[in-house]
């Protein structure tokens, strides 16, 4: 019998659909796993052709999770990336490098393209100006004292909490 060699899961986009990043299907699969564990039903729910595609998607989710865990262990987070971008903008000796860092930052917040769109009869700039002019939030005295009023807990919630506590106590006895 001839052994079939399976292709590894990769994140490179190419001609083959199973190599492409399928973030939407991954999100749908995570939500579908809350309902059922049956691979055939999961295949139908996320809209893939084969059960193998379900398992490939699960592998991609696991790899993404492991990758993010490794980044976190090395101290690389979104705060770290933004901090380094800011340092690149502020400390770069070359104007071109500062411009590239600013362009990257603008792209990350979705402001890399200037498109005139009509929002309520005007451009997006007019909508922002109008929104800032109509900002009528009350002034809050941060330094002042304030009182927090705890809402009354319903009886049904008290009953649930007491059952959870008694169940928890039995685990440690």
matplotlib code that plots the C-alpha trace (Angstrom):
import matplotlib.pyplot as plt

x = [0.0, 1.3, 1.7, 0.2, 2.4, 0.4, 1.5, 2.3, 0.1, 1.6, 0.5, 1.8, -0.8, -0.6, -2.5, -3.8, -6.7, -5.5, -2.3, -4.1, -4.8, -8.5, -9.1, -12.8, -13.2, -11.0, -13.3, -16.4, -14.8, -14.1, -17.7, -19.0, -16.9, -19.1, -22.0, -20.6, -17.4, -18.5, -16.1, -18.8, -21.1, -18.2, -17.4, -21.0, -21.0, -17.8, -18.4, -15.3, -15.2, -13.7, -13.2, -9.5, -10.0, -11.6, -8.5, -6.2, -8.1, -7.7, -4.0, -3.7, -5.6, -3.2, -0.1, -1.4, -2.0, 1.5, 3.1, 1.3, 2.4, 6.0, 5.8, 4.5, 7.3, 9.8, 8.1, 6.8, 3.3, 1.4, 2.7, 6.3, 5.7, 4.1, 6.8, 9.5, 7.6, 7.4, 11.2, 11.8, 9.7, 11.4, 15.0, 15.7, 18.3, 17.0, 13.8, 13.0, 13.1, 10.8, 8.4, 8.4, 7.7, 4.9, 3.4, 3.4, 1.7, -0.9, -1.6, -2.0, -4.8, -6.4, -5.5, -3.1, -5.5, -7.1, -10.5, -13.3, -16.5, -19.7, -20.8, -24.1, -23.7, -20.1, -16.7, -15.4, -13.4, -16.7, -18.2, -15.3, -15.5, -19.2, -18.9, -16.2, -18.3, -21.3, -19.4, -21.4, -19.9, -20.3, -17.1, -16.0, -14.0, -11.4, -9.9, -13.3, -14.8, -17.5, -19.6, -20.1, -23.5, -23.5, -26.7, -28.7, -27.9, -31.1, -32.1, -31.6, -27.9, -27.4, -28.6, -26.3, -23.3, -24.0, -24.3, -21.0, -19.3, -20.5, -19.4, -16.0, -15.6, -16.3, -13.4, -10.9, -12.1]
y = [0.0, 3.4, 6.0, 9.4, 12.3, 15.2, 18.7, 20.7, 23.6, 26.9, 30.5, 31.4, 32.4, 30.4, 28.5, 25.9, 27.0, 24.9, 27.0, 30.3, 32.0, 31.3, 33.6, 33.8, 30.0, 29.8, 32.2, 30.3, 27.0, 28.3, 29.4, 26.1, 24.1, 25.5, 23.7, 20.4, 18.3, 16.2, 16.9, 16.2, 18.8, 21.2, 20.8, 21.8, 24.7, 26.4, 25.7, 23.6, 20.8, 18.0, 16.9, 17.2, 21.0, 21.1, 19.5, 21.8, 24.8, 23.4, 23.0, 26.6, 27.8, 25.8, 27.2, 30.8, 30.2, 28.8, 31.6, 34.3, 32.4, 32.5, 36.2, 36.9, 34.9, 37.0, 40.2, 41.1, 42.6, 45.4, 47.8, 46.8, 47.2, 50.6, 51.7, 50.8, 52.5, 55.6, 55.4, 55.1, 58.2, 60.3, 59.1, 58.5, 60.7, 60.2, 61.9, 59.0, 56.5, 58.8, 59.1, 55.3, 54.8, 57.3, 55.8, 52.4, 53.8, 55.6, 52.3, 50.4, 52.7, 52.7, 56.2, 55.3, 56.2, 59.5, 58.9, 61.4, 59.8, 61.4, 60.9, 62.6, 65.0, 66.0, 64.4, 62.4, 65.4, 67.4, 64.5, 64.6, 68.3, 68.2, 65.3, 67.3, 70.4, 68.6, 66.9, 67.8, 65.5, 66.9, 68.0, 65.5, 66.5, 63.7, 64.9, 65.0, 62.3, 60.1, 57.3, 53.9, 52.5, 48.7, 47.3, 44.8, 41.2, 39.3, 36.2, 33.9, 35.1, 34.6, 31.1, 30.3, 31.8, 29.7, 26.5, 27.4, 28.0, 24.7, 22.8, 24.5, 23.6, 19.9, 19.9, 20.9, 18.6]
z = [0.0, -0.9, 1.9, 1.2, 2.2, 3.6, 3.0, 6.1, 7.3, 6.2, 6.4, 2.9, 0.4, -2.8, -5.5, -3.0, -0.8, 2.2, 2.4, 2.7, 6.0, 6.8, 9.8, 9.2, 9.2, 12.3, 14.2, 13.0, 14.1, 17.5, 17.9, 16.4, 18.9, 21.6, 20.0, 18.9, 18.7, 15.7, 12.8, 10.1, 11.7, 12.1, 8.4, 7.5, 10.0, 8.8, 5.1, 4.2, 1.7, 3.8, 7.4, 6.8, 6.2, 9.7, 11.2, 9.2, 10.6, 14.1, 13.5, 12.4, 15.5, 17.7, 15.8, 16.2, 19.9, 20.4, 18.4, 20.5, 23.7, 22.4, 21.6, 25.0, 26.7, 24.8, 25.9, 22.5, 22.8, 21.0, 23.6, 22.7, 19.0, 19.4, 21.8, 19.2, 16.4, 18.6, 19.3, 15.5, 14.9, 17.6, 17.5, 13.8, 12.3, 8.8, 7.7, 5.4, 8.3, 10.4, 7.4, 7.0, 10.7, 10.6, 7.5, 9.2, 12.2, 10.1, 8.2, 11.5, 12.6, 9.1, 8.1, 5.3, 2.5, 1.9, 0.4, 0.3, 1.3, 2.0, 5.5, 6.2, 3.3, 3.9, 4.0, 6.9, 8.1, 8.4, 10.3, 12.8, 13.2, 13.8, 16.3, 18.2, 18.3, 19.7, 22.4, 25.5, 28.1, 31.6, 33.3, 35.9, 39.0, 39.1, 42.4, 44.2, 46.4, 45.1, 46.6, 44.9, 45.5, 45.3, 43.7, 45.7, 44.6, 43.5, 45.6, 42.6, 42.3, 46.0, 45.8, 42.8, 44.7, 47.8, 45.7, 44.0, 47.4, 48.8, 45.7, 45.9, 49.6, 48.8, 46.4, 49.0, 51.8]

ax = plt.figure().add_subplot(projection="3d")
ax.plot(x, y, z, "-o")
ax.set_aspect("equal")
plt.show()
